[in-house]
Amino acid sequence: MNNDAAETLVPLPGTTLAPRREIFAWAMYDFANSGYTTVVLTAVFNQYFVHVVAANMGSSRGTGTFYWTIAIAISNALILLSAPVLGAIADHRAYKKRFLAVTTIGCVVFTALLANVGPGDIWLAMIVVILSFFMFGTGENLIASFLPEIAPQRDMGRISGYGWSLGYLGGLLVLGICLAYVTWAQARGATASQYVPVTMLITAAIFALAAVPTFVWLPERATRSPLPPGQGYFVLGFARVKHTLQHVRHFRDLFRFLVSLTVYYCGIYTVVVLAAVYARAVMGFGTGEILLLILVINVTAALGALAFGQMQDWLGSLRTLALTLALWIIALAVAYFSESRAVFWLVGNLIGVALGSSQSAGRALVGQFAPPARAGEFFGLWGLASKLAAIIGPLSYGAIAYWSDGDHRLALLSTTAFFIVGLLLLLAVNESRGRAAAHTKR
């Protein structure tokens, strides 16, 4: 596709702030899908998979962790391959909301199907986790691409922070309900294979209900463009991505930032999917204690996203992000040397603040560097970068845990290194130049 064809898109409104109801509807999707992240990936199903479903797989104590990271890597690989193309198609045909509905239904259904996984069902668990996470991750990219439609550059940090903070409150709600149920079930002698399936049904139901405002109040502002003669949707999608990649020099700060993001996201995704496994294997936390720890982390993450979201609009997104990466490095260094549960609780709260703020700042920065008319395409590249990280980070942790016979402290060192390198790469990004490039026609 030539450059003229690439410019047939009608620019999206991005100079004024959308009505409050639309902003709330957009943010409610973060509220809705955070239960999946918190319960399935971070607090409940991951440790259930490692310590119950895959308990008798292999001779190494790190085998279950390795299989879990393989499942996460496969699902992220699928998202990585499809995200830029789906984003380009969604932009050109104004299909973002339609695609979002499909991925939402898919994630809800497959999350509910995790309730059928019991001890030894490792292949069933891996297949359903891969499918549910693919739907979740694709939907995450799609909802993010609405941000330039509802907020001008000067407000993106604040609105992104609002979405992340509301999202962590959603995770807090779902996890709180699950914790109450698990406590009740354990008091009656129930085992993990009995109460974990119910938490999957709780998570799926709340996701479905909380996502309703998004589909009722958030409009699709993009205008459809006709397909060029002789081109199908997927040909068009690959052509638009190729066109974007041909302009790396023009969007050099965006691509430099995506490299930095890929590296430090390796660390973030590792912590998200393996924190509970580490807490149980190294610190000896039980299921109830882990749920309570993640509950507290969600509170600090919501506060961190909200506070740093306000901060980045006057301090600058890059400086704010650099502060959060420094906080990550400090937290993981303390975790590596920690032998005390009290100190580990402190680490959890530091991670919570860093988690919410770093994810919020990263999403806002992509929105500021992306041309408004091609938001879906550029957020597809953001999805590509982040999902590549979600393959490399957890898989490196899982491989180290496997080959070291379950030495999780050693695996944690690789996670800390990702944040250090990501911070160094961030220094090469020029924020003002990146913002200006987004509004220069190419």
Secondary structure, DSSP 8 states (H G I E B T S, - for coil): --HHHHT-S-----SS---HHHHHHHHHHHHHHHHIIIIIIIISHHHHIIIIITTTSSSSTTHHHHHHHHHHHHHHHHHHHHHHHHHHHHHHHT-HHHHHHHHHHHHHHHHHHGGG--TT-HHHHHHHHHHHHHHHHHHHHHHHTTHHHH--HHHHHHHHHHHHHHHHHHHHHHHHHHHHHHHHHHHTT--HHHHHHHHHHHHHHHHHHHTHHHHHH-----------TT--HHHHHHHHHHHHHHTTTTTHHHHHHHHHHHHHHHHHHHHHHHHHHHHHHTS---HHHHHHHHHHHHHHHHHHHHHHHHHHHHH-HHHHHHHHHHHHHHHHHHHHH---HHHHHHHHHHHHHHHHHHHHHHHHHHHHHS-GGGHHHHHHHHHHHHHHHHHHHHHHHHHHHHHTTS-HHHHHHHHHHHHHHHHHHHTT--HHHHHHHHTS--
